[in-house]
């Protein structure tokens, strides 16, 4: 469907059959002691949006810039409508090699395709060339390795996602930086050097993933452990297709009128919250809150495009929505999952 000619409303509410590779970092926006802070502005892709929406987005971003001494400013590209994700830029190696990475709180490792890859797709930028970086070092096999390539004596990683895509490769370290405007010095961090991709990872335009989840190889935890940033990071989005906003690495003061809810990382390794109620057109759904209180709670994942509901909540939501939406029902983008999509002529 041509987005310029039609308005498509797609609310993809997948049955909650499993959530993979989502791990939380430290609590965001809680530290009052400001250390090294990295600010990544989101670029705005112009469409026919109201000035009011733009002003709200601009105000949010101005607040972030006005309340702290930003150490770095980079574009975070809004590819949500066209591709289903947000990307930022990361530079790896000496001299630096540039990559477009999906900002993903559901991944615990950062990875890019490497020159030795035999099953990698065509992406936005050339593959990483370890042989061209004077600072690249392989992570040798040892007690901390979950997998080891015995031929290369190098640690391996494997990631499998809910939509059945995969990424696997070798672990290495190199200098990672967020651009020329960052006062955070390039840090030697562990990342994945892909040797094989499949599914959406293989087909996507973005080069790879920036892992912001909680784990030893998370880019957030590595920066915290090296004292390059304080134990916080924040994401502020402008809304679907509107662009705008910022990603902040490091602590900032709580914004005025902020509504805060804790993520209980002791409960699970996921970013989670307690969801008590869903309201459609001012009317709460007749769903017991215990439905949302599964093992992991309600998981927040910046790398997941759609919303996942338990079966009973999904049915109640779609029924309530169908009573409000006066558009034609159309097929959803993924035949493997039940969803509810509406389409109609628009401007």
Buried (B, 14 or more C-beta within 10 A) or exposed (E): EEEEEEEBBBBBBBBBEEBEBBBBBBBBBEBEEBBBBBBBBBEBBEEEBEEEEBEBBBEBBEBBBEBBEBBBBBBBBBBBBEBBBBBBBBBBBBEBBBBBBBBBBBBBBBBBBBEBBEEBBEBBBEBBBBEEBEBBEBBEBEEEBEEBBEEEEBBBBEBBBBBEBBBBBBBBBBBBBBBEEBEBEBBEBBBBBBBBBBBBBBEBBBBBBBBBBBBEBBBBBBBBEEEBBBBBBBBBBBBEEBBBBBBBBBBBEEBEEEEEEEBBBEEBBBBBBBBEEBEBEEEEBEBEEEBBEBEBBBBBBBBBBBEBBBEEBBBBBBEBBEEEBEBEEBEBBEEEBBBBBBBEEEE
